[in-house]
Amino acid sequence: MDSAQTTGAQRRVLVVEDDQTIVQAIAARLQAEGFQVRTAGDGPSAVDAAHAWQPDLLVLDVMLPGYDGLEVCRRVQADRPVPVLMLTARDDETDMLVGLGVGADDYMTKPFSMRELAARVHVLLRRVERAADAASTVRGASIQLGDLEIDHTQRRVRVGGADVHLTPTEFELLVCLAHQPRAVLSREQLLAEVWDWTDASGTRTVDSHVKALRRKIGAERIRTVHGVGYALENPAP
């Protein structure tokens, strides 16, 4: 594992990738963007580095020696919530959904541009900062839709009184839908409000996150309006 020169004010990014050419390119780009960067080339060292260094974000490849990126994500998220940008060599929606289900916030399919990767990292970190600011200004606010409860201050979600673990992105997506229950929000609206994206190139990202969210809170709670977007429903008991 290598480490870049660090300064206390920089945000920390742990890059986990076993291809040295790719990891060096990612590290160089992120360092140029002003981030502290450390790297790991296998699953066990990635988990150890995440625990010891406490990064602000992980860039995590799915295919790793030791154990894969999905297991790394599970173990890191069990320790503490941290945004994860997952890298996959296959454009396989099943892999993407599994990654989102174990705690990834976003994913990119190889090959990708370093410029786009850096932009995604910035967006994820801005989203986390924005959520922290919102939590600090909202006191006791919660949303109740039937047996679905969303607690802003604790960033907790309960269904039927049972806690549901959501990734930071899933939580923001659910809150966005819940602020306008039963109203249909377009994919473009959701991209702008949740992901801070100004174009419609990431509509598949919205679809994949909705599928992952449905698996956790119940498929019947989110209605699809084909060709438009999604609405949060209050299903009959």
KOLSELUM-597685 format. One line per field, with one value per residue (C-alpha): residue number from 0; x, y, z; residue in three letters. Coordinates in Angstrom, 1 decimal, decimal comma, padded with zeros to 4 digits, always signed. Example, Ala and Ser with C-alpha at 12.3 -4.5 7.8 and 13.67 -1.06 7.14 Angstrom:
<nulos>
k (0_1) .
px (+012,3_+013,7) .
py (-004,5_-001,1) .
pz (+007,8_+007,1) .
r (ALA_SER) .
</nulos>
This chain:
<nulos>
k (0_1_2_3_4_5_6_7_8_9_10_11_12_13_14_15_16_17_18_19_20_21_22_23_24_25_26_27_28_29_30_31_32_33_34_35_36_37_38_39_40_41_42_43_44_45_46_47_48_49_50_51_52_53_54_55_56_57_58_59_60_61_62_63_64_65_66_67_68_69_70_71_72_73_74_75_76_77_78_79_80_81_82_83_84_85_86_87_88_89_90_91_92_93_94_95_96_97_98_99_100_101_102_103_104_105_106_107_108_109_110_111_112_113_114_115_116_117_118_119_120_121_122_123_124_125_126_127_128_129_130_131_132_133_134_135_136_137_138_139_140_141_142_143_144_145_146_147_148_149_150_151_152_153_154_155_156_157_158_159_160_161_162_163_164_165_166_167_168_169_170_171_172_173_174_175_176_177_178_179_180_181_182_183_184_185_186_187_188_189_190_191_192_193_194_195_196_197_198_199_200_201_202_203_204_205_206_207_208_209_210_211_212_213_214_215_216_217_218_219_220_221_222_223_224_225_226_227_228_229_230_231_232_233_234_235_236) .
px (+000,0_+001,3_+000,5_+000,6_+002,0_-000,8_-002,1_-004,8_-007,2_-007,5_-010,2_-009,0_-009,7_-008,7_-008,3_-008,6_-007,5_-005,1_-004,1_-001,1_-001,5_-005,1_-004,4_-001,5_-003,6_-006,5_-004,2_-002,4_-005,6_-007,1_-003,9_-004,0_-007,5_-006,3_-007,1_-005,0_-004,7_-003,7_-004,0_-004,5_-004,2_-006,3_-009,3_-007,7_-005,3_-008,2_-010,2_-007,2_-006,4_-010,0_-010,1_-006,7_-006,9_-010,6_-010,9_-013,7_-014,4_-013,5_-012,9_-013,3_-012,8_-015,1_-012,5_-009,8_-007,5_-008,1_-011,7_-013,7_-014,8_-018,3_-016,9_-014,7_-017,7_-019,7_-016,8_-016,0_-019,7_-020,1_-017,4_-018,8_-020,8_-018,5_-019,3_-018,1_-017,6_-017,5_-015,6_-016,7_-015,2_-018,6_-021,7_-023,8_-026,8_-026,9_-023,3_-024,3_-027,4_-025,4_-022,8_-025,5_-027,1_-024,0_-023,4_-021,9_-023,3_-022,3_-020,6_-018,6_-018,0_-014,5_-013,2_-013,9_-012,3_-010,3_-012,1_-015,5_-014,2_-012,8_-016,2_-018,1_-015,8_-016,4_-020,2_-020,3_-018,3_-020,5_-023,6_-022,2_-021,4_-024,8_-026,5_-024,4_-025,3_-029,0_-028,9_-027,3_-030,1_-033,1_-034,2_-036,6_-037,9_-039,3_-041,5_-044,1_-045,9_-047,8_-045,3_-042,4_-040,6_-037,7_-035,7_-033,7_-031,6_-030,5_-030,5_-032,5_-035,2_-037,7_-040,3_-042,8_-040,6_-037,6_-034,5_-033,5_-029,9_-029,6_-026,6_-026,2_-027,4_-030,4_-031,3_-031,1_-033,2_-035,9_-036,0_-036,3_-039,3_-040,8_-040,9_-043,5_-045,4_-047,4_-046,0_-044,1_-040,5_-038,7_-035,3_-033,8_-035,2_-033,8_-030,4_-030,3_-031,5_-029,8_-026,8_-026,1_-025,9_-027,0_-027,5_-029,5_-026,6_-027,1_-030,7_-029,6_-028,0_-031,4_-033,1_-030,5_-030,7_-034,5_-034,3_-031,9_-034,1_-037,2_-035,5_-035,0_-038,3_-040,7_-041,2_-044,8_-043,8_-042,2_-044,4_-042,8_-044,4_-042,9_-041,1_-041,3_-040,0_-041,0_-043,4_-043,3_-046,6_-048,3_-049,4_-052,6_-052,0) .
py (+000,0_+003,4_+006,8_+010,2_+013,2_+014,5_+017,7_+017,9_+019,9_+017,5_+014,9_+011,3_+008,9_+005,2_+003,7_-000,1_-001,7_-004,5_-003,2_-001,0_+001,0_+001,9_+002,6_+004,9_+006,8_+007,2_+008,2_+010,8_+012,3_+012,6_+014,0_+016,6_+017,4_+018,1_+014,8_+012,8_+009,3_+005,9_+002,7_-001,0_-003,9_-006,6_-007,1_-007,7_-004,7_-002,5_-003,3_-002,8_+000,6_+001,7_+000,9_+002,5_+005,6_+006,4_+007,7_+010,1_+008,0_+004,7_+004,1_+000,3_-002,3_-005,3_-007,9_-008,1_-010,9_-012,0_-011,2_-009,2_-005,6_-006,6_-008,2_-005,2_-002,9_-005,0_-005,0_-001,3_-000,3_-002,5_-000,5_+003,0_+004,5_+005,9_+006,7_+004,1_+004,6_+001,0_+000,1_-002,9_-004,4_-005,7_-003,7_-006,2_-004,7_-007,7_-006,8_-003,2_-004,0_-006,3_-003,6_-001,0_-003,5_-004,0_-000,2_+001,3_+004,7_+004,9_+002,8_+003,2_+000,6_+000,2_+001,7_+005,2_+008,6_+009,9_+013,2_+011,6_+009,6_+012,7_+014,5_+011,6_+011,7_+015,4_+014,9_+012,1_+014,2_+017,3_+015,1_+013,9_+017,4_+018,7_+015,9_+016,7_+020,3_+019,5_+017,2_+019,9_+022,4_+020,1_+019,3_+016,4_+016,3_+013,1_+011,8_+009,2_+007,4_+004,5_+002,2_+003,9_+006,4_+008,6_+010,3_+013,2_+013,9_+010,3_+009,5_+006,3_+004,6_+002,1_-000,1_-001,6_-000,5_-002,4_-000,5_-000,6_+000,0_+002,4_+003,8_+007,6_+007,8_+005,6_+007,7_+010,9_+009,3_+008,2_+011,6_+013,3_+011,1_+011,4_+015,2_+014,9_+011,7_+010,3_+013,0_+011,6_+012,9_+012,5_+010,8_+014,1_+015,8_+013,0_+013,2_+017,0_+016,8_+013,7_+013,3_+017,0_+016,0_+018,6_+016,2_+013,1_+010,7_+009,0_+007,9_+004,2_+005,1_+006,3_+003,1_+000,9_+002,8_+002,6_-001,2_-001,5_+000,8_-001,3_-004,4_-002,8_-000,9_-003,0_-002,9_-001,7_+001,5_+003,0_+003,3_+003,4_+005,8_+004,4_+007,0_+009,6_+008,6_+007,4_+008,2_+007,1_+005,5_+004,8_+001,2_+000,0_-002,2) .
pz (+000,0_-001,0_+000,5_-001,0_+000,8_+003,0_+004,4_+007,1_+005,1_+002,2_+001,8_+001,9_-000,9_-000,7_-004,2_-004,2_-007,5_-008,4_-011,8_-011,2_-014,4_-013,5_-009,8_-010,6_-013,1_-010,7_-007,8_-010,0_-011,2_-007,7_-006,2_-009,0_-007,8_-004,3_-002,6_-000,2_-001,8_-000,6_-002,5_-001,8_-004,2_-002,5_-000,3_+003,1_+002,8_+001,6_+004,7_+007,0_+005,3_+005,6_+009,3_+010,1_+007,8_+007,9_+004,4_+003,3_+000,2_-001,5_-005,2_-005,2_-007,9_-007,9_-009,0_-006,3_-005,0_-001,4_-001,4_-003,9_-003,8_-002,7_+000,4_+001,0_+000,8_+003,2_+005,8_+005,5_+005,7_+008,8_+010,5_+009,5_+006,7_+003,9_+000,3_-002,2_-006,0_-007,4_-010,5_-012,6_-015,7_-016,9_-017,9_-015,9_-014,1_-011,7_-010,5_-010,2_-008,1_-005,8_-005,4_-004,5_-002,2_-000,1_+000,3_-002,9_-003,7_-007,4_-010,0_-013,2_-015,9_-017,3_-019,5_-018,1_-018,3_-015,4_-015,8_-015,2_-012,3_-010,6_-011,2_-009,6_-006,6_-006,2_-006,5_-003,9_-001,4_-002,0_-001,4_+001,9_+003,0_+002,0_+003,9_+007,0_+006,8_+006,4_+009,4_+011,5_+010,7_+010,9_+014,5_+015,1_+011,6_+010,3_+007,5_+008,1_+005,3_+006,7_+008,4_+006,6_+008,9_+007,7_+010,5_+009,2_+012,3_+012,8_+009,1_+009,9_+008,1_+009,6_+008,0_+010,4_+013,3_+012,0_+011,0_+007,3_+006,3_+003,4_+001,7_+001,8_-001,8_-001,2_+001,8_-000,2_-003,0_-000,6_+001,1_-002,3_-003,2_+000,2_+000,2_-002,6_-001,9_-004,8_-007,1_-010,1_-010,2_-013,5_-013,7_-014,7_-011,6_-009,4_-011,1_-010,4_-006,8_-005,6_-007,8_-008,7_-012,3_-014,9_-017,8_-018,4_-019,1_-015,8_-016,0_-015,7_-012,4_-011,1_-012,3_-010,6_-007,3_-007,3_-007,8_-004,9_-002,7_-003,6_-002,4_+001,0_+001,6_-000,5_-004,3_-003,9_-002,3_-005,4_-008,5_-012,0_-014,5_-017,7_-019,8_-017,0_-013,6_-010,1_-007,3_-003,6_-002,6_+000,7_+000,1_+001,7_+004,8) .
r (MET_ASP_SER_ALA_GLN_THR_THR_GLY_ALA_GLN_ARG_ARG_VAL_LEU_VAL_VAL_GLU_ASP_ASP_GLN_THR_ILE_VAL_GLN_ALA_ILE_ALA_ALA_ARG_LEU_GLN_ALA_GLU_GLY_PHE_GLN_VAL_ARG_THR_ALA_GLY_ASP_GLY_PRO_SER_ALA_VAL_ASP_ALA_ALA_HIS_ALA_TRP_GLN_PRO_ASP_LEU_LEU_VAL_LEU_ASP_VAL_MET_LEU_PRO_GLY_TYR_ASP_GLY_LEU_GLU_VAL_CYS_ARG_ARG_VAL_GLN_ALA_ASP_ARG_PRO_VAL_PRO_VAL_LEU_MET_LEU_THR_ALA_ARG_ASP_ASP_GLU_THR_ASP_MET_LEU_VAL_GLY_LEU_GLY_VAL_GLY_ALA_ASP_ASP_TYR_MET_THR_LYS_PRO_PHE_SER_MET_ARG_GLU_LEU_ALA_ALA_ARG_VAL_HIS_VAL_LEU_LEU_ARG_ARG_VAL_GLU_ARG_ALA_ALA_ASP_ALA_ALA_SER_THR_VAL_ARG_GLY_ALA_SER_ILE_GLN_LEU_GLY_ASP_LEU_GLU_ILE_ASP_HIS_THR_GLN_ARG_ARG_VAL_ARG_VAL_GLY_GLY_ALA_ASP_VAL_HIS_LEU_THR_PRO_THR_GLU_PHE_GLU_LEU_LEU_VAL_CYS_LEU_ALA_HIS_GLN_PRO_ARG_ALA_VAL_LEU_SER_ARG_GLU_GLN_LEU_LEU_ALA_GLU_VAL_TRP_ASP_TRP_THR_ASP_ALA_SER_GLY_THR_ARG_THR_VAL_ASP_SER_HIS_VAL_LYS_ALA_LEU_ARG_ARG_LYS_ILE_GLY_ALA_GLU_ARG_ILE_ARG_THR_VAL_HIS_GLY_VAL_GLY_TYR_ALA_LEU_GLU_ASN_PRO_ALA_PRO) .
</nulos>
